[in-house]
Amino acid sequence: MSLSLILSCLWVIAASITAMLPMRRQFAPGIALLICAPPLLLYLGYEHNPWVVLAACAAIISMFRRPLGHLLRHLIARLKGQT
């Protein structure tokens, strides 16, 4: 197994442990995991084909759907307010 897949598996385990924490304690590790995700995806894409990256990206979006949805709504509201 390649290093990028091992790191991806460790990321998933860390995300699962973070999800088991109480909601007020999920913020800091969740932000760290979200920041680590794009470099991990790039490294995964470097070692494997784009389909693996697409599957990993779908998993990340699935795990962070509510925070990413909140961020997207916030950005859209800011853009509407500035135009």
Distance bins in CASP14 RR format, pairs under 12 A and 6 or more apart:
PFRMAT RR
TARGET T0000
AUTHOR 0000-0000-0000
RMODE 2
METHOD distances of the structure
MODEL  1
1 7 0 0 0 0 0 1 0 0 0 0 0
1 8 0 0 0 0 1 0 0 0 0 0 0
1 9 0 0 0 0 1 0 0 0 0 0 0
1 10 0 0 0 0 0 1 0 0 0 0 0
1 47 0 0 0 0 0 1 0 0 0 0 0
1 48 0 0 0 0 0 1 0 0 0 0 0
2 8 0 0 0 0 1 0 0 0 0 0 0
2 9 0 0 0 0 0 1 0 0 0 0 0
2 43 0 0 0 0 1 0 0 0 0 0 0
2 44 0 0 0 0 1 0 0 0 0 0 0
2 45 0 0 0 0 0 1 0 0 0 0 0
2 46 0 0 0 0 0 1 0 0 0 0 0
2 47 1 0 1 0 0 0 0 0 0 0 0
2 48 1 0 0 1 0 0 0 0 0 0 0
2 52 0 0 0 0 1 0 0 0 0 0 0
3 9 0 0 0 0 0 1 0 0 0 0 0
3 10 0 0 0 0 0 1 0 0 0 0 0
3 40 0 0 0 0 0 1 0 0 0 0 0
3 43 0 0 0 0 1 0 0 0 0 0 0
3 44 0 0 0 0 1 0 0 0 0 0 0
3 46 0 0 0 0 0 1 0 0 0 0 0
3 47 1 0 0 1 0 0 0 0 0 0 0
3 48 0 0 0 0 0 1 0 0 0 0 0
4 10 0 0 0 0 0 1 0 0 0 0 0
4 11 0 0 0 0 0 1 0 0 0 0 0
4 39 0 0 0 0 0 1 0 0 0 0 0
4 40 1 0 0 1 0 0 0 0 0 0 0
4 41 0 0 0 0 1 0 0 0 0 0 0
4 42 0 0 0 0 1 0 0 0 0 0 0
4 43 1 0 1 0 0 0 0 0 0 0 0
4 44 1 0 1 0 0 0 0 0 0 0 0
4 45 1 0 0 1 0 0 0 0 0 0 0
4 46 1 0 0 1 0 0 0 0 0 0 0
4 47 1 0 1 0 0 0 0 0 0 0 0
4 48 1 0 0 1 0 0 0 0 0 0 0
4 49 0 0 0 0 0 1 0 0 0 0 0
4 52 0 0 0 0 1 0 0 0 0 0 0
4 53 0 0 0 0 1 0 0 0 0 0 0
4 56 0 0 0 0 1 0 0 0 0 0 0
5 11 0 0 0 0 0 1 0 0 0 0 0
5 12 0 0 0 0 0 1 0 0 0 0 0
5 40 0 0 0 0 0 1 0 0 0 0 0
5 43 0 0 0 0 0 1 0 0 0 0 0
5 44 1 0 0 1 0 0 0 0 0 0 0
5 45 0 0 0 0 0 1 0 0 0 0 0
5 47 1 0 0 1 0 0 0 0 0 0 0
5 48 1 0 0 1 0 0 0 0 0 0 0
5 52 0 0 0 0 1 0 0 0 0 0 0
5 53 0 0 0 0 0 1 0 0 0 0 0
5 55 0 0 0 0 0 1 0 0 0 0 0
5 56 0 0 0 0 1 0 0 0 0 0 0
6 12 0 0 0 0 0 1 0 0 0 0 0
6 13 0 0 0 0 0 1 0 0 0 0 0
6 40 0 0 0 0 0 1 0 0 0 0 0
6 43 0 0 0 0 0 1 0 0 0 0 0
6 44 0 0 0 0 0 1 0 0 0 0 0
6 47 0 0 0 0 0 1 0 0 0 0 0
7 13 0 0 0 0 0 1 0 0 0 0 0
7 14 0 0 0 0 0 1 0 0 0 0 0
7 36 0 0 0 0 1 0 0 0 0 0 0
7 37 0 0 0 0 0 1 0 0 0 0 0
7 39 0 0 0 0 1 0 0 0 0 0 0
7 40 1 0 0 1 0 0 0 0 0 0 0
7 41 0 0 0 0 0 1 0 0 0 0 0
7 42 0 0 0 0 0 1 0 0 0 0 0
7 43 1 0 0 1 0 0 0 0 0 0 0
7 44 0 0 0 0 1 0 0 0 0 0 0
7 47 0 0 0 0 0 1 0 0 0 0 0
7 56 0 0 0 0 0 1 0 0 0 0 0
8 14 0 0 0 0 0 1 0 0 0 0 0
8 15 0 0 0 0 0 1 0 0 0 0 0
8 33 0 0 0 0 0 1 0 0 0 0 0
8 36 0 0 0 0 0 1 0 0 0 0 0
8 37 0 0 0 0 1 0 0 0 0 0 0
8 39 0 0 0 0 0 1 0 0 0 0 0
8 40 1 0 0 1 0 0 0 0 0 0 0
8 41 0 0 0 0 1 0 0 0 0 0 0
8 42 0 0 0 0 0 1 0 0 0 0 0
8 43 0 0 0 0 1 0 0 0 0 0 0
8 44 1 0 0 1 0 0 0 0 0 0 0
8 45 0 0 0 0 0 1 0 0 0 0 0
8 47 0 0 0 0 0 1 0 0 0 0 0
8 48 0 0 0 0 1 0 0 0 0 0 0
8 52 0 0 0 0 1 0 0 0 0 0 0
8 53 0 0 0 0 0 1 0 0 0 0 0
8 55 0 0 0 0 0 1 0 0 0 0 0
8 56 1 0 0 1 0 0 0 0 0 0 0
8 57 0 0 0 0 0 1 0 0 0 0 0
8 59 0 0 0 0 1 0 0 0 0 0 0
8 60 0 0 0 0 1 0 0 0 0 0 0
9 15 0 0 0 0 0 1 0 0 0 0 0
9 16 0 0 0 0 0 1 0 0 0 0 0
9 40 0 0 0 0 0 1 0 0 0 0 0
9 44 0 0 0 0 0 1 0 0 0 0 0
9 56 0 0 0 0 0 1 0 0 0 0 0
9 59 0 0 0 0 0 1 0 0 0 0 0
10 16 0 0 0 0 0 1 0 0 0 0 0
10 17 0 0 0 0 0 1 0 0 0 0 0
10 33 0 0 0 0 0 1 0 0 0 0 0
10 36 0 0 0 0 0 1 0 0 0 0 0
10 40 0 0 0 0 1 0 0 0 0 0 0
11 17 0 0 0 0 0 1 0 0 0 0 0
11 18 0 0 0 0 0 1 0 0 0 0 0
11 29 0 0 0 0 0 1 0 0 0 0 0
11 30 0 0 0 0 0 1 0 0 0 0 0
11 32 0 0 0 0 0 1 0 0 0 0 0
11 33 1 0 0 1 0 0 0 0 0 0 0
11 34 0 0 0 0 0 1 0 0 0 0 0
11 35 0 0 0 0 0 1 0 0 0 0 0
11 36 1 0 0 1 0 0 0 0 0 0 0
11 37 1 0 0 1 0 0 0 0 0 0 0
11 38 0 0 0 0 0 1 0 0 0 0 0
11 39 0 0 0 0 0 1 0 0 0 0 0
11 40 1 0 1 0 0 0 0 0 0 0 0
11 41 0 0 0 0 0 1 0 0 0 0 0
11 43 0 0 0 0 0 1 0 0 0 0 0
11 44 0 0 0 0 1 0 0 0 0 0 0
11 56 0 0 0 0 1 0 0 0 0 0 0
11 59 0 0 0 0 1 0 0 0 0 0 0
11 60 0 0 0 0 1 0 0 0 0 0 0
11 63 0 0 0 0 1 0 0 0 0 0 0
11 64 0 0 0 0 0 1 0 0 0 0 0
12 18 0 0 0 0 0 1 0 0 0 0 0
12 19 0 0 0 0 0 1 0 0 0 0 0
12 33 0 0 0 0 1 0 0 0 0 0 0
12 36 0 0 0 0 0 1 0 0 0 0 0
12 37 0 0 0 0 0 1 0 0 0 0 0
12 40 0 0 0 0 0 1 0 0 0 0 0
12 55 0 0 0 0 0 1 0 0 0 0 0
12 56 0 0 0 0 1 0 0 0 0 0 0
12 59 1 0 0 1 0 0 0 0 0 0 0
12 60 0 0 0 0 1 0 0 0 0 0 0
12 62 0 0 0 0 0 1 0 0 0 0 0
12 63 0 0 0 0 1 0 0 0 0 0 0
13 19 0 0 0 0 0 1 0 0 0 0 0
13 20 0 0 0 0 0 1 0 0 0 0 0
13 33 0 0 0 0 0 1 0 0 0 0 0
14 20 0 0 0 0 0 1 0 0 0 0 0
14 21 0 0 0 0 0 1 0 0 0 0 0
14 26 0 0 0 0 0 1 0 0 0 0 0
14 29 1 0 0 1 0 0 0 0 0 0 0
14 30 0 0 0 0 1 0 0 0 0 0 0
14 32 0 0 0 0 1 0 0 0 0 0 0
14 33 1 0 0 1 0 0 0 0 0 0 0
14 34 0 0 0 0 0 1 0 0 0 0 0
14 36 0 0 0 0 1 0 0 0 0 0 0
14 37 0 0 0 0 0 1 0 0 0 0 0
14 40 0 0 0 0 0 1 0 0 0 0 0
14 63 0 0 0 0 0 1 0 0 0 0 0
15 21 0 0 0 0 0 1 0 0 0 0 0
15 26 0 0 0 0 0 1 0 0 0 0 0
15 29 0 0 0 0 1 0 0 0 0 0 0
15 30 1 0 0 1 0 0 0 0 0 0 0
15 32 0 0 0 0 0 1 0 0 0 0 0
15 33 1 0 1 0 0 0 0 0 0 0 0
15 34 0 0 0 0 1 0 0 0 0 0 0
15 36 0 0 0 0 1 0 0 0 0 0 0
15 37 0 0 0 0 1 0 0 0 0 0 0
15 40 0 0 0 0 0 1 0 0 0 0 0
15 56 0 0 0 0 0 1 0 0 0 0 0
15 59 0 0 0 0 1 0 0 0 0 0 0
15 60 0 0 0 0 1 0 0 0 0 0 0
15 62 0 0 0 0 0 1 0 0 0 0 0
15 63 1 0 1 0 0 0 0 0 0 0 0
15 64 0 0 0 0 1 0 0 0 0 0 0
15 67 0 0 0 0 0 1 0 0 0 0 0
16 26 0 0 0 0 0 1 0 0 0 0 0
16 29 0 0 0 0 0 1 0 0 0 0 0
16 30 0 0 0 0 0 1 0 0 0 0 0
16 33 0 0 0 0 0 1 0 0 0 0 0
16 59 0 0 0 0 0 1 0 0 0 0 0
16 63 0 0 0 0 1 0 0 0 0 0 0
17 25 0 0 0 0 0 1 0 0 0 0 0
17 26 0 0 0 0 0 1 0 0 0 0 0
17 29 0 0 0 0 1 0 0 0 0 0 0
17 30 0 0 0 0 0 1 0 0 0 0 0
17 33 0 0 0 0 0 1 0 0 0 0 0
18 25 0 0 0 0 1 0 0 0 0 0 0
18 26 1 0 1 0 0 0 0 0 0 0 0
18 27 0 0 0 0 1 0 0 0 0 0 0
18 28 0 0 0 0 1 0 0 0 0 0 0
18 29 1 0 1 0 0 0 0 0 0 0 0
18 30 1 0 1 0 0 0 0 0 0 0 0
18 31 0 0 0 0 0 1 0 0 0 0 0
18 32 0 0 0 0 1 0 0 0 0 0 0
18 33 1 0 0 1 0 0 0 0 0 0 0
18 34 0 0 0 0 0 1 0 0 0 0 0
18 36 0 0 0 0 0 1 0 0 0 0 0
18 63 0 0 0 0 1 0 0 0 0 0 0
18 64 0 0 0 0 0 1 0 0 0 0 0
18 67 0 0 0 0 0 1 0 0 0 0 0
19 25 0 0 0 0 0 1 0 0 0 0 0
19 26 1 0 0 1 0 0 0 0 0 0 0
19 29 0 0 0 0 1 0 0 0 0 0 0
19 30 0 0 0 0 1 0 0 0 0 0 0
19 33 0 0 0 0 1 0 0 0 0 0 0
19 62 0 0 0 0 0 1 0 0 0 0 0
19 63 1 0 0 1 0 0 0 0 0 0 0
19 64 0 0 0 0 0 1 0 0 0 0 0
19 66 0 0 0 0 0 1 0 0 0 0 0
19 67 0 0 0 0 0 1 0 0 0 0 0
20 26 0 0 0 0 1 0 0 0 0 0 0
20 29 0 0 0 0 0 1 0 0 0 0 0
21 27 0 0 0 0 1 0 0 0 0 0 0
21 28 0 0 0 0 1 0 0 0 0 0 0
21 29 1 0 0 1 0 0 0 0 0 0 0
21 30 0 0 0 0 1 0 0 0 0 0 0
21 33 0 0 0 0 0 1 0 0 0 0 0
22 29 0 0 0 0 0 1 0 0 0 0 0
23 30 0 0 0 0 0 1 0 0 0 0 0
23 66 0 0 0 0 0 1 0 0 0 0 0
23 67 0 0 0 0 0 1 0 0 0 0 0
26 32 0 0 0 0 0 1 0 0 0 0 0
26 33 0 0 0 0 1 0 0 0 0 0 0
26 34 0 0 0 0 0 1 0 0 0 0 0
26 63 0 0 0 0 0 1 0 0 0 0 0
26 64 0 0 0 0 0 1 0 0 0 0 0
26 66 0 0 0 0 0 1 0 0 0 0 0
26 67 0 0 0 0 1 0 0 0 0 0 0
27 33 0 0 0 0 0 1 0 0 0 0 0
27 34 0 0 0 0 0 1 0 0 0 0 0
27 67 0 0 0 0 1 0 0 0 0 0 0
28 34 0 0 0 0 0 1 0 0 0 0 0
28 35 0 0 0 0 0 1 0 0 0 0 0
29 35 0 0 0 0 0 1 0 0 0 0 0
29 36 0 0 0 0 0 1 0 0 0 0 0
30 36 0 0 0 0 1 0 0 0 0 0 0
30 37 0 0 0 0 1 0 0 0 0 0 0
30 60 0 0 0 0 0 1 0 0 0 0 0
30 63 0 0 0 0 1 0 0 0 0 0 0
30 64 1 0 0 1 0 0 0 0 0 0 0
30 66 0 0 0 0 0 1 0 0 0 0 0
30 67 1 0 0 1 0 0 0 0 0 0 0
30 68 0 0 0 0 0 1 0 0 0 0 0
31 37 0 0 0 0 0 1 0 0 0 0 0
31 64 0 0 0 0 0 1 0 0 0 0 0
31 67 0 0 0 0 1 0 0 0 0 0 0
31 71 0 0 0 0 0 1 0 0 0 0 0
32 40 0 0 0 0 0 1 0 0 0 0 0
33 39 0 0 0 0 0 1 0 0 0 0 0
33 40 0 0 0 0 1 0 0 0 0 0 0
33 59 0 0 0 0 0 1 0 0 0 0 0
33 60 0 0 0 0 1 0 0 0 0 0 0
33 63 0 0 0 0 1 0 0 0 0 0 0
33 64 0 0 0 0 1 0 0 0 0 0 0
33 67 0 0 0 0 0 1 0 0 0 0 0
34 40 0 0 0 0 0 1 0 0 0 0 0
34 41 0 0 0 0 0 1 0 0 0 0 0
34 60 0 0 0 0 1 0 0 0 0 0 0
34 61 0 0 0 0 0 1 0 0 0 0 0
34 63 0 0 0 0 1 0 0 0 0 0 0
34 64 1 0 0 1 0 0 0 0 0 0 0
34 65 0 0 0 0 0 1 0 0 0 0 0
34 66 0 0 0 0 0 1 0 0 0 0 0
34 67 1 0 0 1 0 0 0 0 0 0 0
34 68 0 0 0 0 1 0 0 0 0 0 0
34 71 0 0 0 0 1 0 0 0 0 0 0
35 41 0 0 0 0 0 1 0 0 0 0 0
35 60 0 0 0 0 0 1 0 0 0 0 0
35 64 0 0 0 0 0 1 0 0 0 0 0
36 42 0 0 0 0 0 1 0 0 0 0 0
36 43 0 0 0 0 0 1 0 0 0 0 0
36 44 0 0 0 0 0 1 0 0 0 0 0
36 60 0 0 0 0 0 1 0 0 0 0 0
36 64 0 0 0 0 0 1 0 0 0 0 0
37 43 0 0 0 0 0 1 0 0 0 0 0
37 44 0 0 0 0 0 1 0 0 0 0 0
37 53 0 0 0 0 0 1 0 0 0 0 0
37 56 0 0 0 0 1 0 0 0 0 0 0
37 57 0 0 0 0 1 0 0 0 0 0 0
37 59 0 0 0 0 1 0 0 0 0 0 0
37 60 1 0 1 0 0 0 0 0 0 0 0
37 61 0 0 0 0 1 0 0 0 0 0 0
37 63 0 0 0 0 1 0 0 0 0 0 0
37 64 0 0 0 0 1 0 0 0 0 0 0
37 67 0 0 0 0 0 1 0 0 0 0 0
37 68 0 0 0 0 0 1 0 0 0 0 0
38 44 0 0 0 0 0 1 0 0 0 0 0
38 45 0 0 0 0 0 1 0 0 0 0 0
38 53 0 0 0 0 0 1 0 0 0 0 0
38 56 0 0 0 0 0 1 0 0 0 0 0
38 57 0 0 0 0 1 0 0 0 0 0 0
38 60 0 0 0 0 1 0 0 0 0 0 0
39 45 0 0 0 0 0 1 0 0 0 0 0
39 46 0 0 0 0 0 1 0 0 0 0 0
40 46 0 0 0 0 0 1 0 0 0 0 0
40 47 0 0 0 0 0 1 0 0 0 0 0
40 48 0 0 0 0 0 1 0 0 0 0 0
40 52 0 0 0 0 0 1 0 0 0 0 0
40 53 0 0 0 0 1 0 0 0 0 0 0
40 56 1 0 0 1 0 0 0 0 0 0 0
40 57 0 0 0 0 0 1 0 0 0 0 0
40 59 0 0 0 0 0 1 0 0 0 0 0
40 60 0 0 0 0 1 0 0 0 0 0 0
41 47 0 0 0 0 0 1 0 0 0 0 0
41 48 0 0 0 0 0 1 0 0 0 0 0
41 50 0 0 0 0 0 1 0 0 0 0 0
41 52 0 0 0 0 1 0 0 0 0 0 0
41 53 1 0 1 0 0 0 0 0 0 0 0
41 54 0 0 0 0 1 0 0 0 0 0 0
41 55 0 0 0 0 0 1 0 0 0 0 0
41 56 1 0 1 0 0 0 0 0 0 0 0
41 57 1 0 0 1 0 0 0 0 0 0 0
41 58 0 0 0 0 0 1 0 0 0 0 0
41 59 0 0 0 0 0 1 0 0 0 0 0
41 60 1 0 0 1 0 0 0 0 0 0 0
41 61 0 0 0 0 0 1 0 0 0 0 0
42 48 0 0 0 0 0 1 0 0 0 0 0
42 50 0 0 0 0 0 1 0 0 0 0 0
42 53 0 0 0 0 1 0 0 0 0 0 0
42 56 0 0 0 0 0 1 0 0 0 0 0
42 57 0 0 0 0 0 1 0 0 0 0 0
43 52 0 0 0 0 0 1 0 0 0 0 0
43 53 0 0 0 0 1 0 0 0 0 0 0
43 56 0 0 0 0 0 1 0 0 0 0 0
44 50 0 0 0 0 1 0 0 0 0 0 0
44 51 0 0 0 0 0 1 0 0 0 0 0
44 52 1 0 0 1 0 0 0 0 0 0 0
44 53 1 0 1 0 0 0 0 0 0 0 0
44 54 0 0 0 0 0 1 0 0 0 0 0
44 55 0 0 0 0 1 0 0 0 0 0 0
44 56 1 0 1 0 0 0 0 0 0 0 0
44 57 0 0 0 0 1 0 0 0 0 0 0
44 59 0 0 0 0 0 1 0 0 0 0 0
44 60 0 0 0 0 0 1 0 0 0 0 0
45 51 0 0 0 0 1 0 0 0 0 0 0
45 52 1 0 0 1 0 0 0 0 0 0 0
45 53 1 0 1 0 0 0 0 0 0 0 0
45 54 0 0 0 0 1 0 0 0 0 0 0
45 55 0 0 0 0 0 1 0 0 0 0 0
45 56 0 0 0 0 1 0 0 0 0 0 0
45 57 0 0 0 0 0 1 0 0 0 0 0
46 52 0 0 0 0 0 1 0 0 0 0 0
46 53 0 0 0 0 1 0 0 0 0 0 0
47 53 0 0 0 0 1 0 0 0 0 0 0
47 56 0 0 0 0 0 1 0 0 0 0 0
48 54 0 0 0 0 0 1 0 0 0 0 0
48 55 0 0 0 0 1 0 0 0 0 0 0
48 56 0 0 0 0 1 0 0 0 0 0 0
49 55 0 0 0 0 0 1 0 0 0 0 0
49 56 0 0 0 0 0 1 0 0 0 0 0
50 56 0 0 0 0 0 1 0 0 0 0 0
50 57 0 0 0 0 1 0 0 0 0 0 0
51 57 0 0 0 0 0 1 0 0 0 0 0
51 58 0 0 0 0 0 1 0 0 0 0 0
52 58 0 0 0 0 0 1 0 0 0 0 0
52 59 0 0 0 0 0 1 0 0 0 0 0
53 59 0 0 0 0 0 1 0 0 0 0 0
53 60 0 0 0 0 0 1 0 0 0 0 0
54 60 0 0 0 0 0 1 0 0 0 0 0
54 61 0 0 0 0 0 1 0 0 0 0 0
55 61 0 0 0 0 0 1 0 0 0 0 0
55 62 0 0 0 0 0 1 0 0 0 0 0
56 62 0 0 0 0 0 1 0 0 0 0 0
56 63 0 0 0 0 0 1 0 0 0 0 0
57 63 0 0 0 0 0 1 0 0 0 0 0
57 64 0 0 0 0 0 1 0 0 0 0 0
57 68 0 0 0 0 0 1 0 0 0 0 0
58 64 0 0 0 0 0 1 0 0 0 0 0
58 65 0 0 0 0 0 1 0 0 0 0 0
59 65 0 0 0 0 0 1 0 0 0 0 0
60 67 0 0 0 0 0 1 0 0 0 0 0
60 68 0 0 0 0 1 0 0 0 0 0 0
61 67 0 0 0 0 0 1 0 0 0 0 0
61 68 1 0 0 1 0 0 0 0 0 0 0
61 69 0 0 0 0 1 0 0 0 0 0 0
61 71 0 0 0 0 0 1 0 0 0 0 0
61 72 0 0 0 0 0 1 0 0 0 0 0
62 68 0 0 0 0 1 0 0 0 0 0 0
64 70 0 0 0 0 1 0 0 0 0 0 0
64 71 0 0 0 0 1 0 0 0 0 0 0
64 72 0 0 0 0 0 1 0 0 0 0 0
65 71 0 0 0 0 0 1 0 0 0 0 0
65 72 0 0 0 0 0 1 0 0 0 0 0
66 72 0 0 0 0 0 1 0 0 0 0 0
66 73 0 0 0 0 0 1 0 0 0 0 0
67 73 0 0 0 0 0 1 0 0 0 0 0
67 74 0 0 0 0 0 1 0 0 0 0 0
68 74 0 0 0 0 0 1 0 0 0 0 0
68 75 0 0 0 0 0 1 0 0 0 0 0
69 75 0 0 0 0 1 0 0 0 0 0 0
69 76 0 0 0 0 1 0 0 0 0 0 0
69 77 0 0 0 0 0 1 0 0 0 0 0
70 76 0 0 0 0 0 1 0 0 0 0 0
70 77 0 0 0 0 0 1 0 0 0 0 0
71 77 0 0 0 0 0 1 0 0 0 0 0
71 78 0 0 0 0 0 1 0 0 0 0 0
72 78 0 0 0 0 0 1 0 0 0 0 0
72 79 0 0 0 0 0 1 0 0 0 0 0
73 79 0 0 0 0 0 1 0 0 0 0 0
73 80 0 0 0 0 0 1 0 0 0 0 0
74 80 0 0 0 0 0 1 0 0 0 0 0
74 81 0 0 0 0 0 1 0 0 0 0 0
75 81 0 0 0 0 0 1 0 0 0 0 0
75 82 0 0 0 0 0 1 0 0 0 0 0
76 82 0 0 0 0 0 1 0 0 0 0 0
76 83 0 0 0 0 0 1 0 0 0 0 0
77 83 0 0 0 0 0 1 0 0 0 0 0
END
